[in-house]
């Protein structure tokens, strides 16, 4: 755990280069990730790994946020990612839908 904290001491959101360029966000900048349920503040990690998708003729971007970044431990404290997530689930399996949800990324 300590090595991870040395490499990345703050909660982060991974943003593709294209989306970061569109929003004017540079690597290492503070960003706010907002959903209808709340927001979290994090550090932008700009990456080539996340590329825009084409869905039904529209460009869709994805971001990555670690779910298990907590409010205790040796890392800098941060709000839980579940602050953003909906409390809904699949009616057949009763599995919560905490892994995929809509957000906006912006400069605070």
N, C-alpha and C positions, 0 to 999 in steps of 0.2 A: 504494500500500500504506500509506503513512504516514497518509493521510487516513482510511482504514478503521480504523487503530489508534487514532486520536484519537477517532473516533465510538464504537468498541467495542473497548477495549483487552484485554478478557479473553474467554476461551472462554465461550460462552453456550448456553443451551438455550431455545428458544422454546416457551412453554406457553400454551395457550388460557386465557381468563379463567375459564371454568367449572371446568376442572381445577385451576387455581391457587386458586380459591375453595374447592374441596373439600379441598385439601391445606393451606390456610392459608399459601400462598406469595405474597409481595408482589414486585413488580418490583424488581430489583436485589439481591434476597437470594441468598445462596449456596445451591445445591442439590446433591444427589448424585444422579446417574443411574446406576442399577445394573441389570446383566443377570446371567445365570448365568455369564458369562465374566469379569466384572470391574466396575469402576465408574470414573466420572470425576466431578470436581467442576467446577461451572460457575456462572455468574450467570444467574438467571431473567430472561427477557425475556417479560413477560406481554403477550399480544396478542389482538386480536379476530379475527385472521386464521384461527386454528385453532379450529374448532367441533367439538363432539362428534358422532360418527357413530352411527347406529342400525344395528346389524348383527345380524340374526336375533333381534330383540327386545331386544338388550343394548346398553348405551351403551359406546362405545369411544372413547378419547381418543388423539390423536396428539401427538407433540412433534417439534420440529425441532432437529437438532444439526448444525452445520457439520462436514462430513467433513474438510475440508482445513485445520483449525486445527492448526498444527504445534508443534514443540518448539524451533524456532529462529526467529530473526527479531527484529523490534522489538516485537512483541506480547508480552504476558505469557505465559510458558511454560505449557503444559497437556498433559495426556495426549491421545493421539490417539483419536478417536472409534472407530476400529477395535478399541480395547480391548474394546468392548462387542459387536462383531459376530460372528456365527457364521461358521465356515469351512466353509460348505456351498455348493452351487451347483446349478443346473439341470442335470440329467443329459443333456438333449438339446443344449443350447447351450454347456455348460461355463462359463456365466456365474456368477460368485460372487454370493451374496445379501447384499451389504454395505449395501444401501439400506433394508431393512425388517426390523425385529427387535423383540422384546418387551423392554421395560424398565420399571422402577419409578422414580418421581421422589420424592425425600424430602428433608427438611431434614437436614443432617449432624449 
